[in-house]
């Protein structure tokens, strides 16, 4: 991927990893469009970075994903990079009374939205790159977030297939695999003490500049290459 002179759509680009990507892609000389559900969060980013185009969109809803694609097609038909970053993480147990409802919402955002956007935007003639943000938890689940881990394992597998299936359209697919980072994913304070998003961004951009299509950082680098024995030992350690 050429990391400059692109027009990029980042889902969930107003916070966490998405915001880190937004800031860095701007620094690298790209035009950035971000979408998300929270108008206030989008406005804050837009005020800080006037060049950023913002779009309110609830990606859990099929009709809003279609509307987003149609809006891009009409107003930004030269878009060439899609970043599937938006995701939610629920800390929960199967015995919780609202488990299914929360699991359903998580699957809609973390799985169905990314599948649908990939299908839609791969038909955009200008598109040449898709970046999928998965997780180190795709390889070893943390049972406190069972659906999140399962969705990321699915997304990792889908990304591997997409790399092959989209070759015929000359679309490069990059998998970005973060470990736990100091963000509000799952709730405020849950990831305090984890590595800073800025450190992750610095590392993965260097890897993309080097032409890598699987970019990792810290703990996720070890998990992505782990043997079955290491995966089992890690699972036991993470889930005592």
BELTA-V819190 format. One record per pair of residues at least 24 apart in sequence whose C-alpha atoms are under 8 Angstrom apart, sorted by the first residue. I is the first residue (numbers start at 1). J is the second residue. Records with the same first field share a line. If there is no record, write none. Layout:
# BELTA-V819190
I=J + J
This chain:
# BELTA-V819190
1=129 + 172 + 208 + 209 + 211
2=209
3=28 + 30 + 208 + 209
4=28 + 29 + 30
5=29 + 30 + 31
6=30 + 31 + 79 + 80 + 81
7=31 + 32 + 33 + 78 + 79 + 80 + 81
8=32 + 33 + 79 + 80 + 81 + 82 + 83
9=33 + 34 + 35 + 79 + 81 + 82 + 83
10=34 + 35 + 82 + 83 + 84 + 85
11=35 + 36 + 83 + 84 + 85 + 86
12=36 + 85 + 86 + 87
13=85 + 86
14=41 + 42 + 45
15=41
16=183 + 184 + 185 + 197
17=85 + 183 + 197 + 201
18=85 + 86
20=197 + 198 + 201
21=201
24=201
36=86
59=109 + 113
60=105 + 108 + 109 + 112 + 113
61=108 + 113
62=113
65=113 + 116 + 117
66=120
69=117 + 120 + 121
73=124
77=124 + 126
78=126 + 127
79=126 + 127
80=126 + 127 + 128 + 129
81=127 + 128 + 129 + 130 + 131
82=121 + 127 + 129 + 130 + 131
83=130 + 131 + 132 + 133
84=114 + 117 + 130 + 131 + 132 + 133
85=132 + 133 + 134
86=110
88=148 + 185 + 186
89=145 + 147 + 148 + 185 + 186
90=145 + 147 + 148 + 186
91=144 + 145 + 146 + 186
92=144 + 145 + 146
93=144 + 145 + 146
103=147
106=147 + 148
107=147 + 151
110=148 + 151 + 152
111=151 + 154 + 155
122=166 + 169 + 171
127=171
128=170 + 171 + 172
129=171 + 172 + 173 + 174
130=171 + 172 + 173 + 174
131=173 + 174 + 175 + 176
132=159 + 173 + 174 + 175 + 176
133=175 + 176 + 177 + 178
134=175 + 176 + 177 + 178
135=176 + 177 + 178 + 179 + 220
136=177 + 178 + 179 + 180 + 219 + 220 + 221 + 223 + 224
137=179
139=223 + 224 + 231
140=223 + 231 + 234 + 235
141=235
142=235 + 238 + 239
143=239
173=213
174=212 + 213 + 214 + 215
175=213 + 214 + 215
176=204 + 214 + 215 + 216
177=214 + 215 + 216 + 217 + 220 + 221
178=216 + 217 + 220
179=217 + 218 + 219 + 220
